[in-house]
Amino acid sequence: MLRTAHDLTLAGAHPLAVTTQVWESWQRSLAAGINPDQHLPRHLHEVSDVVALRRGHVLKIVMPALSELLADESSDGRHLLVLAEANGEVLWRVGSRTTLRQADGLEFVEGADWSEGGVGTNAISEVVLSGRASQLFSAEHLVRTHHTWACTASPIRDPDSGAVIGILNVSGPLNTVTADSLRMVKCGVRLAEELLRAARREPARKAGSATGERSFADSSPVAIELLGERPAVLGADGRRTPLSLRRAEILALLESRDRGWSADELAYAVHGETGSAAAIRIEMHRIRQVLGNALESAPYRLAPSLRGSTDVARVLRLVREGQVTAALAAYTAPLLDRSTCPAVEPLRAELTSAVGASVRASSNVALLRRWCATEMGCDDREAVRHLGRLAGFDDAGYLASSARLSRIDQELGC
């Protein structure tokens, strides 16, 4: 009795459980001599020879970023990241020891041919043929030993010609695949193509360097500016590299916690319930392009060489040391003034509260006047009252600060 989709295929019938595209792939695979019961992939190169192939491959520059974005090498990691040639030959694999051993049992290894003619129907082979992203589950694979796996693959294209130059694949047991798997793989492809595009612009950047323009890569990062509206990283040579608001928010969070953050924690802190760890990993890759080794992973945190180097950390350090005048001078603007990120707002309030408390405790009239005249201290009612008590309620500084409070109350409808 015919029981399985594969038995139906062998009999020439089209099983309703699979798409026409998969069924046609099964037919071609069988015609090519693929045995569903015992087939292993052919090998185009020995594993040792693939090392040399990778060394000269255009995709070698994107592999570190893809590993950071999609790989899971932890002890309980269950999926495998694979980067293959455009013809389906496996070039790179990244995963936990357990997952790699499972893949070894299928000979899903470097140098193996994962095209349709090499091992039958799978997600990589579908991309080779169609040039489009593909996702296959369980018995959609022709070879029965692949039925406990699910695979998601998408082509990586040359940013200039549009030709497929590689295939990004994530594979693993069925319960490791989620609704986000295909989206995450496509995010990885976009990142890879962006990096390839940037690499093409590198000769022009180097030409610019010859005329006096310098890349930040020429100078190690020594400090991070987070106060105000123009966050940036400062190099040892004084060069200032601007930061996007989102990346500055992430750096503010990294600075706030020595033990570091996971991608999931940062995703929730920055984006709330809609946050994606994949999006955070992409941002982290871009931040690493600026900070280099000064950004650590697993968990994400600033390296000791850069920890405590932000202008925020300097203000707090001066407050702790009782250097109130210096702290007030260093506190030039609110933390990331344009940010509305819910996780940044408490950090901003904490900084203002620390400086305000130290100024009030000093009972220094000159410092109170300066503090109450700043954007951060103008609504510090306790400081204004303290100034009035110390300097007199007819003091010009007190009167100006009191008038500003009255205006703020009117604007708020108080």
Secondary structure, 3 states (H helix, E strand, C coil): CCCCHHHHHHCCCCCCCCCHHHHHHHHHHHHCCCCCCCCCCCECCCHHHHHHHHHCCHHHHCHHHHHHHHCCCCCCCCCEEEEECCCCEEEEEECCHHHHHHHHHCCCCCCEECCHHHHCCCHHHHHHHHCCCEEEEHHHCCCHHHCCEEEEEEEEECCCCCCEEEEEEEEEEHHHCCCCHHHHHHHHHHHHHHHHHHHHHHHHHHHHHHCCCCCHHHCCEEEEECECCCCEEEECCCCEEECCHHHHHHHHHHHHCCCCECHHHHHHHHHHHHCCHHHHHHHHHHHHHHHHHHEECCCEEECCCCCCCEHHHHHHHHHHCCCHHHHHHHCCCCECCCCCCCCHHHHHHHHHHHHHHHHHHHCCHHHHHHHHCCCCCCCCHHHHHHHHHHHCCCCHHHHHHHHHHHHHHHHHCC
